[in-house]
Amino acid sequence: MNTISVSGKRLIDEYGRERIFNGINFVYKGVERDSDGVIRYKTDITEEKLLALKKKGINLIRLGLTWAGIEPEQGKYNTEYLDGYKAVLKLCEKHGMYVYMDWHQDLFSAYCSAPGDGAPEWACIYTKKRQDPLFIWAEGYFFHEDIHKAFDAFWENREINGKGMRDSFCDMLTYTVEYMKGCKAVIGYDVFNEPFPGTPGGKIFRRLVGNGIATILFNKRVDRKGLITNALKKDVMAMLSVADDPKVYNSIISEAKDMLFEFDTKRYYPFLVAAAEAIRKADKTGIILSENCYYSNLGIPCSVPRIVYKNGEREENHVFSPHGYDITVDTPLTNNASPYRVDFIFDEHKRTQERLDVPVIVGEWGGMVPGSDSYPALEHLIDKFDKNKWSQTYWHYYEDFENGKIMDVISRPLPIAVAGTIKSYSYERREKLFTLSYTGSSVIKSPTLIYLPSAPKRIYSTKSYVLKDDGTLQVYAGKGECIVKVEL
């Protein structure tokens, strides 16, 4: 498998080719014990599924694992659990599927809330009892003080049995990365899923709700009596349509920027540097992926700096891995996501990319419910990612995903490896026309590779090409401008 690294805002391989990844999340959040009491990795990732996904153009997996699975007892690591992951990594390597590892958490821990995952029980020092949600899985972030205090303790590195919680987590990272050495499928490490601010997070939620109510009710375009009637009828589409306006949406979330800045720079960033240092003890070259705060999923600006170590050295293999969801996700209106609102979110992530000057792999996006005939918001976003030259991993795999309509959106013609610098690429669905424009390099001897989901009707290229038996279009390397057009 190729070695993937960072060059400016591009991902490249060892030949210097620019790489684009099309991926999916496989995140098994549960921690289950066998009859002998040993926590083992449970997965439904099979060779058959990997091959089916690869045939559809998937070449990257965000593979989730949890601190609770790795270190169920403080200072004691569960190699049986890690061996399950190693087997998956070896299977991915066998079929040329790249992986970045995700130390996942939601609501801090399964010991805090029923849909939660992440920290082991011994690290939940402020949890009095597990508080299960009444409406949506994430409400513990908004209301539950025990969850807020659990995050506070983590970010402040509170001691448990004489050792800081954050220090324990970082030692676990080092151990895990060391244990997976030799697994060539791994290109990088996503150290903490959707970091949550803790106690300030509850304040941010209350501010957002207050702003939302005030903005919608006092918007001049809104019939307030009609809104109340609609709300009583549980028909909130009229209310959501107001927030389609970027100015209105921004007015709802803008005040939270300063509140998040304190968390991003004073709590999350020091942890991120410590986590990257922990990974570098075991792997000197793998990509370090940094996410945005949970609330930046809504488009609130992310203020996390570029990773710079204590010795002043900048992390060169740094990738920004933002998440973004429309406000309808996790509600019955999920498939009514607005292209206008998701535009706002990912335009903000684009500004963060420019500030950090790093490539992007979108870690989570979508979250659509299967069963619809069309997904216009997904089509809109995948086109946006292509315009930005962003790689992505869709949230998430479910049974038979590879044969569903969501996969029809994700499975599109795409450059895999480009022998030079990409200028642009796009796929016009109505015309079924793919176009790639790039500047070739005389130094790069390996060819450009383009994934095609079906047999092409016509191919035009300014450089010679060959259609391989697996359907991949191979364009020969060379200096100068190159344009490739494929009609499917």
C-alpha positions as CSV (number, residue, x, y, z in Angstrom):
1,M,0.0,0.0,0.0
2,N,1.1,3.6,-0.6
3,T,2.5,5.8,2.1
4,I,0.2,8.8,2.6
5,S,1.5,12.1,3.9
6,V,0.8,15.9,3.9
7,S,2.1,18.5,1.5
8,G,0.5,21.9,2.1
9,K,-3.2,21.4,1.7
10,R,-2.8,18.2,-0.3
11,L,-2.6,14.5,0.7
12,I,0.1,12.8,-1.4
13,D,1.7,9.4,-1.8
14,E,5.3,8.4,-2.0
15,Y,5.3,9.1,-5.7
16,G,4.1,12.6,-5.2
17,R,0.6,12.0,-6.6
18,E,-2.2,13.9,-5.0
19,R,-4.7,11.6,-3.3
20,I,-8.4,11.8,-2.8
21,F,-10.2,9.4,-0.5
22,N,-13.9,8.3,-0.6
23,G,-14.8,6.6,2.7
24,I,-17.2,5.5,5.4
25,N,-17.4,5.2,9.2
26,F,-17.3,1.8,10.8
27,V,-17.7,2.6,14.5
28,Y,-18.8,-0.1,16.9
29,K,-19.5,1.7,20.1
30,G,-20.5,-1.0,22.4
31,V,-18.3,-2.8,24.9
32,E,-19.4,-6.4,25.4
33,R,-17.9,-9.1,27.7
34,D,-17.8,-12.8,26.7
35,S,-18.9,-15.5,29.1
36,D,-15.3,-15.5,30.5
37,G,-15.6,-11.8,31.4
38,V,-13.1,-10.7,28.7
39,I,-14.1,-7.6,26.6
40,R,-13.7,-8.5,23.0
41,Y,-14.0,-6.5,19.8
42,K,-17.4,-7.1,18.1
43,T,-17.7,-6.3,14.4
44,D,-19.8,-7.0,11.3
45,I,-16.9,-6.0,9.0
46,T,-16.5,-9.0,6.7
47,E,-14.3,-9.6,3.6
48,E,-17.5,-9.7,1.5
49,K,-18.5,-6.2,2.7
50,L,-15.1,-4.7,2.1
51,L,-15.0,-6.1,-1.4
52,A,-18.6,-4.7,-2.1
53,L,-17.6,-1.3,-0.8
54,K,-14.4,-1.3,-2.8
55,K,-16.3,-2.1,-5.9
56,K,-18.4,1.1,-5.2
57,G,-15.3,3.2,-4.9
58,I,-14.8,3.3,-1.1
59,N,-11.1,3.3,-0.3
60,L,-11.0,4.7,3.2
61,I,-12.5,3.6,6.6
62,R,-12.8,5.6,9.8
63,L,-12.5,2.7,12.2
64,G,-13.8,3.5,15.7
65,L,-12.6,2.0,19.0
66,T,-13.1,3.1,22.6
67,W,-11.0,3.8,25.6
68,A,-13.3,1.5,27.7
69,G,-12.5,-1.4,25.4
70,I,-8.8,-0.8,25.5
71,E,-8.3,0.0,29.2
72,P,-11.2,-1.5,31.1
73,E,-9.1,-1.4,34.3
74,Q,-6.8,1.5,35.0
75,G,-3.3,0.6,33.7
76,K,-4.3,-2.8,32.3
77,Y,-4.7,-3.0,28.5
78,N,-7.0,-5.5,26.8
79,T,-5.0,-7.2,24.0
80,E,-7.9,-9.4,23.1
81,Y,-9.9,-6.3,22.2
82,L,-7.0,-4.9,20.2
83,D,-6.4,-8.1,18.4
84,G,-9.9,-7.9,17.0
85,Y,-9.0,-4.5,15.5
86,K,-5.7,-5.8,14.2
87,A,-7.5,-8.5,12.3
88,V,-9.7,-5.9,10.7
89,L,-6.7,-3.8,9.7
90,K,-5.0,-6.8,8.2
91,L,-8.2,-7.5,6.2
92,C,-8.2,-3.9,5.0
93,E,-4.6,-4.2,4.0
94,K,-5.3,-7.3,2.0
95,H,-7.8,-5.5,-0.1
96,G,-6.1,-2.1,-0.4
97,M,-8.5,-0.3,1.9
98,Y,-6.9,2.6,3.9
99,V,-7.9,3.2,7.5
100,Y,-7.6,6.0,10.0
101,M,-8.2,5.1,13.7
102,D,-10.9,6.9,15.7
103,W,-10.8,6.9,19.5
104,H,-14.6,7.4,19.7
105,Q,-16.7,8.9,22.5
106,D,-20.3,10.2,22.8
107,L,-21.6,11.6,26.1
108,F,-18.2,10.7,27.6
109,S,-19.1,7.1,28.4
110,A,-21.6,4.3,28.3
111,Y,-21.6,4.6,32.1
112,C,-23.1,8.1,31.8
113,S,-25.9,7.6,29.3
114,A,-27.4,4.6,27.4
115,P,-26.3,5.8,24.0
116,G,-23.0,6.9,25.3
117,D,-19.6,5.4,24.7
118,G,-15.9,6.2,25.3
119,A,-14.4,6.2,28.8
120,P,-14.1,3.2,31.0
121,E,-16.2,3.0,34.2
122,W,-13.1,3.8,36.4
123,A,-12.8,7.2,34.7
124,C,-16.4,8.3,35.3
125,I,-15.7,9.8,38.8
126,Y,-18.6,12.2,38.8
127,T,-21.4,10.0,37.4
128,K,-24.0,9.4,40.1
129,K,-26.2,7.3,37.9
130,R,-26.7,6.7,34.2
131,Q,-29.2,9.1,32.7
132,D,-30.9,7.8,29.6
133,P,-32.4,10.2,27.0
134,L,-36.1,11.0,26.6
135,F,-36.1,12.4,23.1
136,I,-32.7,12.4,21.2
137,W,-29.4,10.7,22.0
138,A,-27.4,13.9,22.5
139,E,-29.6,15.6,25.2
140,G,-27.1,14.5,27.9
141,Y,-24.7,17.1,26.4
142,F,-27.3,19.8,27.0
143,F,-28.8,19.0,30.4
144,H,-26.9,16.4,32.4
145,E,-24.5,18.0,34.9
146,D,-22.7,14.7,35.7
147,I,-21.7,14.5,32.0
148,H,-20.5,18.1,32.1
149,K,-18.5,17.4,35.2
150,A,-17.0,14.2,33.6
151,F,-15.7,16.3,30.7
152,D,-14.4,19.0,33.1
153,A,-12.4,16.4,35.0
154,F,-10.9,15.1,31.8
155,W,-9.9,18.4,30.3
156,E,-8.5,19.5,33.7
157,N,-6.5,16.2,34.0
158,R,-8.0,15.4,37.4
159,E,-6.1,12.6,39.2
160,I,-7.5,9.1,39.7
161,N,-5.3,6.9,41.9
162,G,-2.5,9.4,41.6
163,K,-2.6,9.7,37.8
164,G,-4.2,12.4,35.7
165,M,-7.2,11.2,33.5
166,R,-5.7,12.9,30.4
167,D,-2.3,11.4,31.1
168,S,-3.9,7.9,31.3
169,F,-5.7,8.5,28.0
170,C,-2.5,9.6,26.3
171,D,-0.6,6.6,27.6
172,M,-3.4,4.4,26.2
173,L,-2.9,6.1,22.8
174,T,0.8,5.3,22.8
175,Y,0.1,1.7,23.7
176,T,-2.6,1.3,21.0
177,V,-0.5,2.8,18.2
178,E,2.5,0.7,19.2
179,Y,0.4,-2.4,19.3
180,M,-0.9,-1.8,15.7
181,K,2.6,-1.3,14.3
182,G,3.1,-3.1,11.0
183,C,-0.5,-2.6,9.9
184,K,0.1,-0.9,6.6
185,A,-3.5,0.0,6.1
186,V,-3.3,2.7,8.8
187,I,-2.7,6.2,7.5
188,G,-3.5,8.2,10.6
189,Y,-5.1,8.8,14.0
190,D,-8.2,10.8,15.0
191,V,-7.5,11.1,18.7
192,F,-10.9,12.2,20.1
193,N,-14.4,12.2,18.6
194,E,-16.3,15.5,18.8
195,P,-14.7,17.0,21.9
196,F,-17.4,18.6,24.2
197,P,-16.6,21.6,26.4
198,G,-18.1,20.2,29.6
199,T,-19.9,22.7,31.9
200,P,-19.6,25.6,29.3
201,G,-21.4,23.3,26.9
202,G,-24.6,23.5,28.8
203,K,-24.3,27.3,28.8
204,I,-23.8,27.3,25.1
205,F,-26.8,25.2,24.5
206,R,-29.0,27.5,26.5
207,R,-27.7,30.5,24.6
208,L,-28.3,28.8,21.2
209,V,-31.9,27.9,22.2
210,G,-32.6,31.4,23.4
211,N,-31.2,33.0,20.3
212,G,-33.1,30.5,18.1
213,I,-36.5,31.3,19.7
214,A,-35.9,35.0,19.6
215,T,-34.6,35.1,16.0
216,I,-37.4,33.0,14.6
217,L,-40.3,34.7,16.5
218,F,-39.1,38.2,15.7
219,N,-38.1,37.6,12.1
220,K,-40.2,39.9,9.9
221,R,-41.0,37.2,7.4
222,V,-42.7,35.0,9.9
223,D,-46.4,34.7,10.8
224,R,-45.9,34.3,14.6
225,K,-49.4,32.9,15.2
226,G,-48.9,30.5,12.3
227,L,-45.6,29.4,13.9
228,I,-47.3,28.7,17.2
229,T,-50.0,26.7,15.4
230,N,-47.5,24.8,13.5
231,A,-45.5,24.0,16.6
232,L,-48.6,22.8,18.4
233,K,-49.3,20.5,15.4
234,K,-45.7,19.3,15.7
235,D,-45.1,20.6,12.1
236,V,-41.8,22.5,12.5
237,M,-40.9,22.8,8.8
238,A,-42.2,26.4,8.7
239,M,-39.9,27.2,11.6
240,L,-36.9,25.5,10.1
241,S,-37.4,27.3,6.8
242,V,-36.6,30.6,8.5
243,A,-33.1,29.3,9.4
244,D,-32.4,28.6,5.7
245,D,-31.3,32.2,5.5
246,P,-27.6,32.3,6.2
247,K,-27.9,35.6,8.0
248,V,-30.7,34.3,10.2
249,Y,-28.8,31.1,10.9
250,N,-25.7,33.0,11.7
251,S,-27.6,35.3,14.1
252,I,-28.6,32.2,16.1
253,I,-25.1,30.7,16.5
254,S,-22.8,33.7,16.3
255,E,-22.8,34.6,20.1
256,A,-21.4,31.1,20.9
257,K,-18.1,31.8,19.1
258,D,-16.4,33.6,22.0
259,M,-17.6,30.9,24.4
260,L,-16.1,28.2,22.2
261,F,-12.8,30.1,21.7
262,E,-12.0,29.6,25.4
263,F,-12.5,25.9,25.2
264,D,-10.8,25.4,21.9
265,T,-7.6,27.2,22.9
266,K,-7.4,26.6,26.7
267,R,-8.7,23.1,27.1
268,Y,-8.9,21.2,23.8
269,Y,-5.7,22.4,22.2
270,P,-3.3,21.5,25.1
271,F,-4.9,18.0,25.1
272,L,-4.5,17.7,21.3
273,V,-0.8,18.5,21.5
274,A,-0.3,16.0,24.3
275,A,-2.2,13.4,22.4
276,A,-0.1,14.0,19.2
277,E,3.1,13.7,21.3
278,A,1.8,10.4,22.7
279,I,1.2,9.1,19.2
280,R,4.6,10.3,18.0
281,K,6.3,8.1,20.7
282,A,5.1,5.1,18.7
283,D,4.6,6.4,15.1
284,K,6.8,9.3,13.8
285,T,5.0,9.8,10.5
286,G,1.3,8.8,10.6
287,I,-1.2,11.6,10.0
288,I,-2.6,13.4,13.1
289,L,-6.2,14.3,12.5
290,S,-7.8,17.1,14.6
291,E,-11.5,17.5,14.9
292,N,-13.7,20.5,15.7
293,C,-15.6,20.8,18.9
294,Y,-19.1,19.2,19.1
295,Y,-20.8,22.6,18.7
296,S,-18.7,23.5,15.6
297,N,-20.7,20.7,13.9
298,L,-23.3,23.5,13.6
299,G,-21.0,25.9,11.9
300,I,-19.8,27.8,15.0
301,P,-16.1,28.8,14.2
302,C,-13.4,26.4,15.3
303,S,-10.5,28.2,16.9
304,V,-8.1,25.3,17.5
305,P,-4.5,26.3,16.3
306,R,-2.2,24.3,14.1
307,I,-0.4,21.6,16.2
308,V,2.9,22.9,17.5
309,Y,4.9,20.9,20.0
310,K,6.4,22.2,23.2
311,N,9.9,22.3,21.5
312,G,8.5,24.7,18.9
313,E,8.4,22.1,16.1
314,R,5.3,22.2,13.9
315,E,3.4,19.0,13.1
316,E,3.8,18.6,9.4
317,N,1.5,15.6,9.0
318,H,-1.6,17.4,10.4
319,V,-5.0,17.1,8.8
320,F,-8.2,18.9,9.8
321,S,-11.1,16.5,10.1
322,P,-14.3,18.5,10.6
323,H,-17.8,17.1,11.2
324,G,-21.0,18.8,10.1
325,Y,-24.7,18.0,10.4
326,D,-27.9,19.9,9.6
327,I,-30.0,20.7,12.7
328,T,-32.6,18.2,11.5
329,V,-30.2,15.2,11.9
330,D,-31.2,12.8,14.7
331,T,-34.9,14.0,14.4
332,P,-37.7,12.6,12.3
333,L,-36.9,15.4,9.8
334,T,-33.4,14.1,9.0
335,N,-34.0,13.7,5.3
336,N,-35.3,17.3,5.1
337,A,-31.8,18.7,5.7
338,S,-31.3,22.1,4.1
339,P,-28.5,22.6,1.5
340,Y,-28.4,26.3,2.7
341,R,-27.6,25.4,6.3
342,V,-25.0,22.7,5.4
343,D,-23.4,25.2,3.1
344,F,-23.0,27.6,6.0
345,I,-21.4,24.8,8.2
346,F,-18.9,23.6,5.6
347,D,-18.0,27.1,4.4
348,E,-16.9,27.8,8.0
349,H,-14.9,24.6,8.0
350,K,-13.3,25.8,4.7
351,R,-12.2,29.0,6.5
352,T,-10.7,26.9,9.3
353,Q,-8.8,24.9,6.7
354,E,-7.4,28.0,5.1
355,R,-6.3,29.3,8.5
356,L,-4.6,26.0,9.4
357,D,-3.2,25.5,5.9
358,V,-3.7,21.7,6.0
359,P,-5.7,19.1,4.0
360,V,-9.2,18.1,5.0
361,I,-10.7,14.7,5.5
362,V,-14.4,15.3,6.5
363,G,-14.8,12.8,9.4
364,E,-18.6,12.7,9.7
365,W,-21.4,14.1,7.6
366,G,-24.7,13.1,6.2
367,G,-26.5,10.9,8.9
368,M,-29.4,10.3,6.5
369,V,-32.1,7.7,7.2
370,P,-32.3,5.0,4.5
371,G,-35.5,4.7,2.6
372,S,-35.9,8.0,0.7
373,D,-36.0,8.2,-3.1
374,S,-33.6,11.1,-3.3
375,Y,-31.1,12.9,-1.0
376,P,-30.6,16.4,-2.5
377,A,-28.7,17.7,0.6
378,L,-26.2,14.8,0.2
379,E,-25.7,15.5,-3.5
380,H,-25.2,19.1,-2.7
381,L,-22.5,18.3,-0.1
382,I,-20.6,15.7,-2.0
383,D,-20.4,18.2,-4.9
384,K,-19.1,20.8,-2.5
385,F,-16.5,18.4,-1.1
386,D,-15.3,17.7,-4.7
387,K,-15.1,21.4,-5.4
388,N,-12.9,21.8,-2.3
389,K,-10.8,18.8,-3.2
390,W,-11.8,17.2,0.2
391,S,-11.7,13.6,1.1
392,Q,-14.5,12.3,3.3
393,T,-15.9,9.4,5.4
394,Y,-19.7,9.3,5.5
395,W,-21.5,8.6,8.7
396,H,-22.1,5.7,8.8
397,Y,-22.2,2.1,7.6
398,Y,-25.4,0.1,8.1
399,E,-26.5,-3.3,6.8
400,D,-26.6,-3.4,3.0
401,F,-25.4,0.2,2.8
402,E,-23.4,-0.7,-0.4
403,N,-26.7,-1.4,-2.3
404,G,-28.7,1.7,-1.1
405,K,-29.6,5.0,-2.7
406,I,-27.2,6.9,-0.3
407,M,-24.3,4.9,-1.8
408,D,-25.5,5.9,-5.3
409,V,-24.7,9.5,-4.3
410,I,-21.3,8.6,-2.8
411,S,-20.3,6.2,-5.5
412,R,-19.3,8.6,-8.3
413,P,-16.3,9.0,-10.7
414,L,-13.4,10.2,-8.6
415,P,-9.7,10.8,-8.9
416,I,-7.8,8.2,-6.7
417,A,-4.3,9.3,-7.4
418,V,-3.3,12.3,-9.7
419,A,0.2,12.6,-11.1
420,G,0.5,16.3,-10.4
421,T,-1.6,19.0,-8.8
422,I,-5.3,18.9,-9.2
423,K,-6.9,22.1,-10.5
424,S,-10.5,20.8,-10.3
425,Y,-12.7,17.8,-10.7
426,S,-16.5,17.4,-10.8
427,Y,-19.3,15.1,-11.8
428,E,-22.5,16.4,-13.5
429,R,-25.1,13.8,-12.6
430,R,-27.7,14.8,-15.1
431,E,-25.3,14.7,-18.0
432,K,-23.3,11.8,-16.4
433,L,-20.1,13.7,-17.2
434,F,-16.9,13.6,-15.1
435,T,-14.2,16.2,-15.7
436,L,-10.7,16.3,-14.2
437,S,-8.2,19.1,-14.8
438,Y,-4.7,18.9,-13.4
439,T,-1.1,20.1,-13.9
440,G,1.1,17.1,-14.6
441,S,4.7,16.7,-13.3
442,S,7.6,15.3,-15.1
443,V,9.1,14.1,-11.8
444,I,6.1,11.8,-11.1
445,K,6.4,8.5,-13.1
446,S,3.4,6.7,-11.7
447,P,0.1,7.2,-13.6
448,T,-3.1,9.0,-12.7
449,L,-5.8,6.7,-11.5
450,I,-9.5,7.5,-11.8
451,Y,-12.3,5.4,-10.3
452,L,-15.3,4.8,-12.6
453,P,-18.5,3.3,-11.1
454,S,-19.7,1.9,-14.5
455,A,-18.4,1.3,-18.0
456,P,-17.7,4.6,-19.8
457,K,-19.5,5.5,-23.1
458,R,-16.8,8.0,-24.1
459,I,-13.4,9.1,-22.8
460,Y,-11.5,12.2,-23.8
461,S,-8.0,12.9,-22.5
462,T,-5.2,15.2,-23.5
463,K,-2.8,12.4,-22.5
464,S,-2.8,8.7,-23.4
465,Y,-4.8,6.4,-21.2
466,V,-5.9,2.8,-20.8
467,L,-9.0,1.4,-19.2
468,K,-8.0,-1.4,-16.8
469,D,-9.8,-4.6,-16.3
470,D,-11.1,-3.5,-12.9
471,G,-12.7,-0.4,-14.5
472,T,-10.1,2.0,-13.3
473,L,-9.0,4.6,-15.8
474,Q,-5.2,5.0,-16.0
475,V,-3.8,8.1,-17.5
476,Y,-0.1,8.1,-18.2
477,A,2.0,10.6,-16.3
478,G,3.7,13.5,-17.9
479,K,4.5,17.2,-17.7
480,G,1.9,19.9,-18.5
481,E,-1.8,20.5,-18.4
482,C,-4.1,17.6,-18.6
483,I,-7.9,17.4,-19.0
484,V,-9.8,14.2,-18.8
485,K,-13.5,13.9,-19.5
486,V,-15.6,10.7,-19.1
487,E,-19.2,10.2,-20.1
488,L,-20.9,7.4,-18.3
